[in-house]
Amino acid sequence: MPREHQRYQERPSRLDGAVVWTLDAPPGPQGPARSVLPDGCMDLIWSAGRLVVAGPDTHAFQVDPRDRAPRAAIRFPPGTAPVLLGVPANELRDHRVELADLWSRTAVRELTGRVDRAADPATALEDFALALAAET
């Protein structure tokens, strides 16, 4: 996708096998719809004050080009997110689910506030994932 429409960046996470990514869509004309190809992974995505779990996809997911909110996320390697988040991957296959539908609203509100206030939301999500991994 042309840089003037969206800027996607990723880096290896400090959590073994995971990737941290961000997506920024600057003001201006919308680009075309973008497909996210299936990779067998699950992501924890922060956008517009919401936390969403993207389950493993079996087909391409279409990103709405009108949704221009910045995103930060951690993509867990296959088999990791179900252990850390406590939800079987097959229950989330081909779905995007609010974390508040899977966890207590209090816990999600606390985490969302922490990520919202962070200077770098992607690093805040990564720190959260590392803390979960340390508990398992």
ABEGO torsion letter per residue (X at the ends): XBAAABBBBBBBBABBGBBBBBBBBBBEBBBBBBBBBBAGBBBBBBBGGBBBBBBBBABBBBBBAABABBBBBBBBBBGAAAAAAGBBAAAABGBBBBAAAABBAAAAAAAAAAAAABABAAAAAAAAAAAAAAAX
